[in-house]
Amino acid sequence: MIKKRVYIFDIDDTLIIHTQDQNDYYKMDNDGTLEGLIQHLEKDGVYIYTNGTYGHGVGVVENLKIGKHVIEIFARDTIPFMKPYAESFDYVKSKIQEQMQDFTIEYLFFDDLLDNLRTAKGIGWTTIWINPNASSKERYVDYSFSNIYQALLYFNLKKL
């Protein structure tokens, strides 16, 4: 049986990198590369999962032009618990299962914080650490990349 596959992305310091030069996340330059990489993933769904607000999530998704791929944004003001609490991950997982009408989903979770990845791994998700100095020996990190572009290129080329 082929499992459905969903990609779940954190926003801050995962999809977008905070720099002193670019403080307006809603007007950053966007050449469409990220959207193209997401478009070509073998996927059944794309979700945003952030401790930021829903409005922040929407603004970033719109600027990155990935809205047509995103099924839902899970944000601190739309879910009962925040990351890294297990209850938060359980809530998001149950909502995705409900939407997909499936309980055998493969979850690929991209985040910059190891605490979040540890919790995700604990519920069976595949964990991808995005960090400029990514080189983890932690058992709960399945993959590590220095930026989201490298990660998505890898998953576009790899047949899971």
Backbone as a chain_set.jsonl record, in Angstrom:
{"seq": "MIKKRVYIFDIDDTLIIHTQDQNDYYKMDNDGTLEGLIQHLEKDGVYIYTNGTYGHGVGVVENLKIGKHVIEIFARDTIPFMKPYAESFDYVKSKIQEQMQDFTIEYLFFDDLLDNLRTAKGIGWTTIWINPNASSKERYVDYSFSNIYQALLYFNLKKL", "coords": {"N": [[0.842, -1.19, 0.0], [0.608, 2.145, -0.893], [1.669, 4.932, 0.841], [0.179, 8.058, 1.688], [1.831, 11.182, 1.319], [2.917, 13.935, 3.127], [4.188, 17.235, 3.377], [5.479, 19.272, 5.832], [6.054, 22.461, 6.887], [7.946, 24.646, 8.905], [8.041, 28.2, 9.374], [9.701, 30.596, 10.114], [13.141, 31.018, 9.951], [13.324, 28.679, 8.609], [11.664, 28.293, 6.144], [11.964, 30.976, 5.514], [14.738, 33.117, 6.048], [15.861, 35.022, 8.7], [17.339, 38.129, 8.501], [19.449, 40.99, 9.11], [19.279, 42.734, 7.042], [16.914, 42.209, 5.695], [14.073, 42.789, 6.904], [11.395, 42.902, 6.423], [9.317, 40.524, 5.936], [7.277, 40.13, 4.208], [7.72, 41.385, 1.871], [9.967, 40.499, 0.642], [12.456, 39.753, -1.856], [11.525, 37.536, -4.45], [12.091, 34.955, -6.49], [10.684, 32.821, -7.429], [11.824, 30.325, -7.208], [11.602, 28.722, -4.862], [8.865, 28.137, -4.879], [8.713, 26.622, -7.229], [10.271, 24.385, -6.525], [8.716, 23.29, -4.462], [6.387, 22.754, -5.873], [7.146, 20.588, -7.501], [7.559, 18.436, -5.818], [6.947, 15.045, -4.832], [3.959, 14.63, -3.574], [1.137, 14.669, -1.343], [0.125, 16.67, 0.06], [0.769, 19.95, 1.421], [1.721, 21.695, 4.248], [1.78, 24.411, 6.584], [3.349, 25.003, 9.633], [3.619, 26.772, 12.355], [4.936, 28.683, 15.101], [4.423, 31.274, 14.96], [2.023, 33.91, 14.245], [-1.199, 33.389, 12.646], [-1.73, 35.338, 10.716], [0.871, 36.189, 10.103], [1.825, 33.833, 8.965], [0.152, 33.639, 6.68], [0.918, 35.988, 5.318], [3.636, 35.465, 4.696], [3.393, 33.112, 3.166], [1.9, 34.094, 0.998], [3.729, 35.994, -0.064], [5.827, 34.304, -0.799], [4.602, 33.0, -2.787], [3.415, 30.464, -2.62], [0.936, 29.695, -1.939], [-1.01, 28.265, -3.433], [-0.263, 25.681, -3.088], [-0.401, 25.114, -0.413], [-2.287, 23.545, 1.998], [-3.223, 24.058, 4.579], [-2.615, 26.384, 7.25], [-1.135, 26.014, 10.259], [-1.066, 27.717, 13.183], [0.0, 29.71, 16.031], [-2.263, 31.035, 16.961], [-4.331, 29.525, 16.033], [-4.29, 26.942, 16.867], [-4.487, 24.733, 19.737], [-2.158, 24.291, 21.276], [1.349, 25.077, 21.348], [4.35, 24.413, 19.403], [7.159, 23.151, 21.16], [5.467, 21.199, 22.223], [4.075, 17.977, 22.745], [1.323, 17.68, 22.555], [0.618, 19.615, 20.728], [1.743, 18.685, 18.32], [0.326, 16.278, 18.118], [-2.251, 17.285, 17.765], [-2.028, 18.65, 15.274], [-1.314, 16.493, 13.635], [-3.648, 14.895, 13.849], [-5.534, 16.583, 12.647], [-4.559, 16.696, 10.025], [-4.786, 13.999, 9.301], [-7.546, 13.787, 9.376], [-8.274, 15.56, 7.285], [-7.018, 14.318, 5.107], [-8.256, 11.948, 5.158], [-7.096, 9.557, 6.048], [-4.979, 7.332, 7.837], [-2.448, 6.446, 7.556], [-0.302, 8.071, 6.861], [2.7, 9.506, 5.575], [4.8, 11.705, 7.14], [6.743, 14.512, 6.529], [8.766, 16.652, 8.115], [9.945, 19.881, 8.376], [12.131, 21.921, 10.099], [13.82, 24.419, 12.081], [14.518, 24.141, 14.7], [15.817, 22.044, 17.155], [14.43, 20.977, 19.383], [11.777, 20.911, 18.484], [12.01, 19.075, 16.415], [12.735, 16.786, 17.805], [10.371, 16.176, 19.223], [8.645, 15.743, 17.047], [9.834, 13.505, 15.842], [9.35, 11.677, 17.825], [6.668, 11.047, 17.455], [6.719, 9.693, 15.159], [7.306, 11.056, 12.782], [9.192, 11.941, 9.85], [12.135, 13.721, 10.133], [13.548, 16.851, 9.293], [16.207, 18.888, 9.544], [16.808, 22.278, 9.273], [19.413, 24.36, 9.049], [22.038, 26.704, 9.014], [24.473, 25.695, 9.895], [24.126, 23.002, 9.794], [24.646, 19.857, 10.911], [24.035, 17.275, 12.288], [24.254, 14.894, 14.878], [22.283, 13.837, 16.25], [19.907, 11.366, 17.111], [17.252, 11.767, 16.504], [17.125, 13.358, 14.288], [16.587, 13.026, 10.99], [17.442, 13.99, 8.493], [19.666, 16.612, 7.503], [20.151, 19.934, 6.449], [21.695, 22.859, 5.078], [20.076, 24.866, 4.125], [16.697, 25.578, 3.001], [16.404, 25.3, 0.26], [18.385, 23.474, -0.59], [17.449, 21.233, 0.768], [14.885, 20.799, -0.396], [15.586, 20.402, -3.067], [17.027, 18.028, -2.814], [14.94, 16.264, -1.93], [13.312, 16.404, -4.141], [14.847, 15.093, -6.022], [15.292, 12.626, -4.902], [13.833, 9.453, -4.604], [11.573, 8.556, -2.377]], "CA": [[0.0, 0.0, 0.0], [1.363, 3.395, -0.978], [1.247, 5.925, 1.822], [0.137, 9.464, 1.308], [3.001, 11.9, 1.828], [2.707, 15.365, 3.322], [5.34, 18.051, 3.761], [5.074, 20.245, 6.836], [7.148, 23.429, 6.988], [8.008, 25.797, 9.79], [8.306, 29.391, 8.553], [10.842, 31.436, 10.491], [14.452, 30.371, 9.93], [13.223, 27.439, 7.836], [11.317, 28.762, 4.794], [12.598, 32.288, 5.349], [15.848, 33.353, 6.964], [15.865, 36.38, 9.236], [18.612, 38.842, 8.413], [19.313, 42.404, 9.45], [18.99, 43.477, 5.82], [15.557, 41.969, 5.211], [13.194, 42.671, 8.053], [10.009, 42.832, 5.992], [9.184, 39.183, 5.37], [6.173, 40.119, 3.269], [8.13, 42.083, 0.651], [11.294, 40.027, 0.243], [12.579, 39.341, -3.249], [11.086, 36.165, -4.654], [12.266, 34.625, -7.904], [9.865, 31.662, -7.771], [12.558, 29.065, -7.065], [11.008, 27.929, -3.79], [7.564, 27.648, -5.357], [8.983, 25.56, -8.197], [10.733, 23.194, -5.811], [7.562, 22.713, -3.762], [5.463, 22.247, -6.892], [7.602, 19.33, -8.087], [7.673, 17.365, -4.827], [5.929, 13.991, -4.831], [3.265, 14.978, -2.335], [-0.318, 14.699, -1.277], [-0.252, 17.888, 0.747], [1.78, 20.833, 2.009], [1.177, 22.416, 5.391], [2.643, 25.31, 7.339], [3.191, 24.761, 11.072], [4.457, 27.831, 12.905], [4.59, 29.313, 16.371], [4.035, 32.639, 14.628], [0.577, 34.088, 14.108], [-1.797, 32.993, 11.375], [-1.508, 36.446, 9.784], [2.267, 36.107, 9.672], [1.891, 32.696, 8.05], [-0.494, 34.004, 5.418], [1.756, 36.978, 4.643], [4.824, 34.814, 4.146], [2.946, 32.197, 2.104], [1.545, 34.914, -0.166], [4.938, 36.557, -0.655], [6.591, 33.225, -1.421], [3.768, 32.5, -3.895], [3.209, 29.024, -2.468], [-0.419, 29.509, -1.426], [-1.787, 27.251, -4.163], [0.195, 24.363, -2.649], [-0.597, 24.968, 1.034], [-3.645, 23.152, 2.37], [-3.615, 24.741, 5.811], [-1.579, 26.981, 8.093], [-1.321, 25.811, 11.691], [-0.347, 28.822, 13.82], [-0.228, 29.782, 17.475], [-3.602, 31.514, 17.271], [-5.341, 28.632, 15.44], [-4.163, 25.612, 17.471], [-4.541, 24.874, 21.193], [-0.838, 24.194, 21.889], [2.439, 25.455, 20.446], [5.535, 23.563, 19.378], [7.444, 21.748, 20.863], [4.653, 20.3, 23.036], [3.542, 16.802, 22.044], [-0.097, 17.913, 22.284], [0.546, 20.415, 19.509], [2.006, 17.788, 17.195], [-0.802, 15.35, 18.031], [-3.373, 18.032, 17.203], [-1.76, 18.864, 13.846], [-1.384, 15.179, 12.987], [-5.049, 14.464, 13.758], [-6.206, 17.431, 11.652], [-4.115, 16.262, 8.697], [-5.419, 12.702, 9.055], [-8.95, 14.082, 9.105], [-8.363, 16.151, 5.95], [-6.57, 13.339, 4.113], [-9.068, 10.75, 5.364], [-6.117, 8.475, 6.026], [-4.189, 7.257, 9.064], [-1.143, 5.857, 7.22], [0.387, 9.151, 6.154], [4.11, 9.772, 5.849], [4.965, 13.123, 7.454], [8.096, 15.048, 6.433], [8.68, 17.881, 8.892], [11.114, 20.749, 8.216], [12.17, 22.929, 11.156], [15.17, 24.842, 12.451], [14.735, 23.933, 16.133], [15.979, 20.636, 17.506], [13.357, 20.55, 20.292], [10.606, 20.585, 17.671], [12.309, 17.843, 15.672], [12.709, 15.681, 18.77], [8.967, 15.831, 19.452], [8.109, 15.189, 15.797], [10.376, 12.147, 15.683], [8.677, 10.86, 18.828], [5.366, 10.576, 16.961], [6.918, 8.94, 13.924], [7.521, 11.864, 11.59], [10.54, 12.091, 9.307], [12.559, 15.058, 10.554], [14.544, 17.516, 8.457], [16.73, 20.059, 10.247], [17.306, 23.351, 8.417], [20.288, 25.187, 9.863], [23.256, 26.995, 8.24], [25.567, 24.854, 10.384], [23.49, 21.696, 9.987], [25.464, 18.649, 10.935], [23.555, 16.724, 13.546], [24.459, 13.492, 15.233], [21.135, 13.466, 17.073], [19.154, 10.253, 16.523], [15.928, 12.197, 16.079], [17.249, 14.125, 13.042], [16.764, 12.103, 9.863], [18.189, 14.693, 7.447], [20.01, 17.993, 7.853], [20.555, 20.746, 5.302], [22.014, 24.225, 5.485], [18.97, 25.755, 3.761], [15.501, 24.906, 2.489], [16.579, 25.002, -1.162], [19.12, 22.211, -0.676], [16.56, 20.171, 1.239], [13.846, 20.515, -1.389], [16.244, 19.821, -4.238], [17.298, 16.638, -2.45], [13.703, 15.483, -1.923], [12.822, 16.327, -5.519], [15.666, 14.132, -6.761], [15.264, 11.327, -4.214], [12.564, 8.724, -4.57], [11.452, 8.022, -1.008]], "C": [[0.884, 1.249, 0.0], [0.781, 4.387, 0.022], [1.113, 7.287, 1.164], [1.325, 10.144, 1.969], [2.657, 13.383, 1.946], [4.003, 16.008, 3.798], [4.832, 19.148, 4.682], [6.265, 21.161, 7.098], [6.916, 24.431, 8.112], [8.293, 27.004, 8.884], [9.639, 30.036, 8.918], [12.118, 30.62, 10.675], [14.41, 28.976, 9.315], [12.89, 27.812, 6.395], [11.923, 30.122, 4.505], [13.681, 32.436, 6.407], [15.803, 34.807, 7.404], [17.266, 36.968, 9.114], [18.38, 40.286, 8.821], [18.924, 43.22, 8.224], [17.539, 43.339, 5.376], [14.634, 41.718, 6.387], [11.725, 42.632, 7.672], [9.807, 41.53, 5.227], [8.105, 39.111, 4.298], [6.529, 40.807, 1.955], [9.512, 41.648, 0.183], [11.287, 39.657, -1.235], [12.219, 37.869, -3.366], [11.18, 35.851, -6.134], [11.487, 33.385, -8.328], [10.554, 30.32, -7.603], [11.922, 28.165, -6.013], [9.675, 27.33, -4.238], [7.756, 26.5, -6.336], [9.428, 24.272, -7.536], [9.586, 22.512, -5.072], [6.598, 22.083, -4.76], [5.856, 20.851, -7.375], [7.825, 18.204, -7.084], [6.606, 16.306, -5.078], [5.19, 14.126, -3.508], [1.766, 14.833, -2.483], [-0.797, 15.95, -0.553], [0.947, 18.638, 1.288], [1.079, 21.637, 3.101], [2.243, 23.338, 5.966], [2.311, 25.09, 8.813], [4.161, 25.698, 11.779], [3.995, 28.248, 14.294], [4.312, 30.798, 16.176], [2.519, 32.727, 14.519], [0.102, 33.601, 12.743], [-1.568, 34.08, 10.322], [-0.089, 36.466, 9.248], [2.418, 34.974, 8.66], [1.308, 33.011, 6.691], [0.375, 34.982, 4.639], [2.976, 36.366, 3.99], [4.444, 33.893, 2.994], [2.59, 32.979, 0.843], [2.789, 35.467, -0.841], [5.764, 35.493, -1.368], [5.854, 32.594, -2.605], [3.596, 30.983, -3.841], [1.794, 28.697, -1.982], [-1.215, 28.434, -2.132], [-1.392, 25.833, -3.766], [-0.164, 24.073, -1.193], [-2.066, 24.673, 1.34], [-4.115, 23.916, 3.594], [-2.386, 25.305, 6.512], [-1.978, 26.737, 9.541], [-0.445, 26.841, 12.397], [-0.758, 28.931, 15.282], [-1.626, 30.266, 17.841], [-4.7, 30.669, 16.619], [-5.263, 27.211, 15.993], [-4.073, 25.762, 18.988], [-3.191, 24.837, 21.909], [0.213, 24.581, 20.864], [3.526, 24.39, 20.451], [6.45, 24.001, 20.526], [6.573, 20.754, 21.633], [4.048, 19.182, 22.196], [2.071, 16.996, 21.691], [-0.297, 18.722, 21.009], [0.729, 19.529, 18.281], [0.865, 16.792, 17.012], [-2.014, 16.027, 17.399], [-3.201, 18.21, 15.693], [-1.884, 17.546, 13.086], [-2.835, 14.726, 12.817], [-5.824, 15.291, 12.735], [-5.823, 17.016, 10.228], [-4.745, 14.918, 8.35], [-6.888, 12.879, 8.69], [-9.12, 14.624, 7.684], [-8.024, 15.147, 4.857], [-7.436, 12.078, 4.129], [-8.198, 9.499, 5.304], [-5.322, 8.514, 7.331], [-2.798, 6.687, 8.812], [-0.288, 6.847, 6.436], [1.862, 9.18, 6.545], [4.267, 11.283, 6.003], [6.431, 13.493, 7.333], [8.054, 16.455, 7.018], [10.001, 18.634, 8.852], [11.071, 21.828, 9.295], [13.623, 23.263, 11.465], [15.496, 24.552, 13.91], [14.748, 22.45, 16.492], [14.896, 20.138, 18.463], [12.104, 20.147, 19.522], [10.812, 19.275, 16.916], [12.274, 16.626, 16.592], [11.266, 15.224, 19.011], [8.363, 15.182, 18.213], [8.575, 13.752, 15.587], [9.683, 11.189, 16.641], [7.307, 10.36, 18.407], [5.484, 9.964, 15.567], [7.125, 9.743, 12.663], [8.971, 11.767, 11.138], [10.956, 13.535, 9.562], [13.694, 15.581, 9.688], [14.938, 18.813, 9.159], [17.298, 21.035, 9.237], [18.099, 24.305, 9.306], [21.562, 25.449, 9.068], [24.456, 26.146, 8.653], [25.095, 23.418, 10.602], [24.483, 20.553, 9.841], [25.146, 17.963, 12.252], [23.873, 15.246, 13.689], [23.293, 12.996, 16.091], [20.325, 12.381, 16.366], [17.794, 10.684, 15.991], [15.961, 13.103, 14.845], [17.542, 13.14, 11.915], [17.626, 12.7, 8.763], [18.549, 16.071, 7.972], [20.572, 18.689, 6.618], [20.813, 22.167, 5.776], [20.933, 25.224, 5.088], [17.845, 24.958, 3.115], [15.649, 24.523, 1.018], [17.322, 23.687, -1.357], [18.229, 21.041, -0.277], [15.533, 19.802, 0.176], [14.424, 19.937, -2.666], [16.525, 18.339, -3.984], [16.019, 15.792, -2.532], [13.033, 15.436, -3.292], [13.572, 15.261, -6.309], [15.589, 12.726, -6.178], [13.869, 10.716, -4.316], [12.474, 8.054, -3.207], [10.848, 6.636, -1.014]], "O": [[1.799, 1.372, 0.814], [-0.423, 4.644, 0.047], [1.83, 7.621, 0.221], [1.77, 9.737, 3.042], [2.173, 14.002, 0.999], [4.796, 15.403, 4.52], [3.882, 19.86, 4.359], [7.343, 20.705, 7.48], [5.828, 24.991, 8.249], [8.739, 26.834, 7.749], [10.585, 30.022, 8.13], [12.161, 29.664, 11.45], [15.342, 28.188, 9.479], [13.734, 27.666, 5.511], [12.348, 30.393, 3.381], [13.547, 31.936, 7.524], [15.718, 35.714, 6.576], [18.247, 36.377, 9.566], [17.24, 40.749, 8.869], [18.309, 44.279, 8.351], [16.992, 44.246, 4.75], [14.439, 40.579, 6.811], [10.883, 42.354, 8.525], [10.087, 41.444, 4.032], [8.031, 38.129, 3.56], [5.724, 40.812, 1.024], [10.157, 42.355, -0.591], [10.251, 39.297, -1.794], [12.559, 37.06, -2.503], [10.439, 36.41, -6.942], [11.612, 32.94, -9.469], [9.938, 29.278, -7.83], [11.728, 26.973, -6.251], [9.401, 26.155, -3.997], [7.031, 25.508, -6.274], [9.011, 23.187, -7.939], [9.5, 21.284, -5.062], [6.057, 21.005, -4.515], [4.985, 20.021, -7.633], [8.245, 17.115, -7.474], [5.491, 16.627, -5.49], [5.72, 13.782, -2.452], [1.212, 14.868, -3.582], [-1.991, 16.253, -0.553], [1.994, 18.057, 1.574], [-0.005, 22.183, 2.898], [3.442, 23.082, 5.851], [1.143, 25.003, 9.191], [5.368, 25.457, 11.804], [2.81, 28.172, 14.616], [3.998, 31.5, 17.137], [1.819, 31.728, 14.683], [0.892, 33.426, 11.815], [-1.251, 33.778, 9.172], [0.127, 36.732, 8.066], [3.063, 35.139, 7.625], [1.902, 32.685, 5.664], [0.551, 34.827, 3.431], [3.316, 36.706, 2.857], [5.106, 33.895, 1.955], [2.944, 32.567, -0.262], [2.898, 35.417, -2.066], [6.337, 35.756, -2.425], [6.408, 31.766, -3.327], [3.624, 30.304, -4.867], [1.499, 27.549, -1.652], [-2.021, 27.752, -1.498], [-2.111, 24.883, -4.075], [-0.224, 22.912, -0.788], [-2.96, 25.443, 0.989], [-5.258, 24.37, 3.652], [-1.278, 24.783, 6.387], [-3.027, 27.195, 9.993], [0.775, 26.841, 12.23], [-1.737, 28.323, 15.714], [-2.126, 29.943, 18.919], [-5.87, 31.05, 16.647], [-6.078, 26.363, 15.63], [-3.631, 26.801, 19.479], [-3.09, 25.307, 23.043], [0.002, 24.435, 19.66], [3.618, 23.576, 21.37], [6.482, 25.195, 20.823], [6.909, 19.571, 21.689], [3.572, 19.408, 21.084], [1.619, 16.53, 20.646], [-1.28, 18.528, 20.295], [-0.037, 19.616, 17.322], [0.477, 16.491, 15.882], [-2.721, 15.42, 16.595], [-4.127, 17.948, 14.925], [-2.49, 17.496, 12.016], [-3.207, 14.227, 11.755], [-6.68, 14.756, 12.031], [-6.67, 16.989, 9.336], [-5.192, 14.719, 7.22], [-7.404, 12.2, 7.801], [-10.015, 14.189, 6.959], [-8.664, 15.125, 3.805], [-7.356, 11.248, 3.225], [-8.511, 8.528, 4.615], [-5.029, 9.586, 7.861], [-2.044, 6.466, 9.76], [0.367, 6.48, 5.46], [2.222, 8.914, 7.692], [3.91, 12.046, 5.105], [7.281, 12.864, 7.963], [7.389, 17.34, 6.481], [11.044, 18.106, 9.239], [10.091, 22.565, 9.398], [14.533, 22.495, 11.154], [16.647, 24.703, 14.318], [13.819, 21.706, 16.175], [14.481, 18.983, 18.364], [11.448, 19.163, 19.863], [9.891, 18.467, 16.797], [11.828, 15.553, 16.186], [10.98, 14.027, 19.003], [7.648, 14.185, 18.318], [7.789, 12.889, 15.197], [9.455, 10.026, 16.308], [6.826, 9.358, 18.937], [4.483, 9.746, 14.883], [7.124, 9.177, 11.57], [9.869, 11.537, 11.949], [10.214, 14.464, 9.243], [14.657, 14.875, 9.388], [14.117, 19.712, 9.344], [18.163, 20.678, 8.436], [17.549, 24.965, 10.188], [22.124, 24.514, 8.498], [25.354, 25.906, 7.846], [25.596, 22.712, 11.478], [25.067, 20.333, 8.78], [25.907, 18.064, 13.214], [23.77, 14.468, 12.741], [23.317, 11.874, 16.595], [20.086, 12.467, 15.162], [17.242, 10.025, 15.11], [14.911, 13.568, 14.404], [18.596, 12.504, 11.883], [18.447, 12.004, 8.165], [17.826, 16.638, 8.791], [21.352, 18.119, 5.854], [20.221, 22.623, 6.755], [20.872, 26.318, 5.65], [18.028, 23.802, 2.733], [15.077, 23.525, 0.579], [16.935, 22.873, -2.196], [18.254, 19.986, -0.911], [15.335, 18.622, -0.117], [13.81, 19.067, -3.284], [16.284, 17.5, -4.852], [16.024, 14.722, -3.14], [12.264, 14.517, -3.569], [12.991, 14.601, -7.17], [15.798, 11.745, -6.892], [12.862, 11.398, -4.132], [13.205, 7.106, -2.919], [10.673, 6.035, 0.046]]}, "num_chains": 1, "name": "protein.A"}
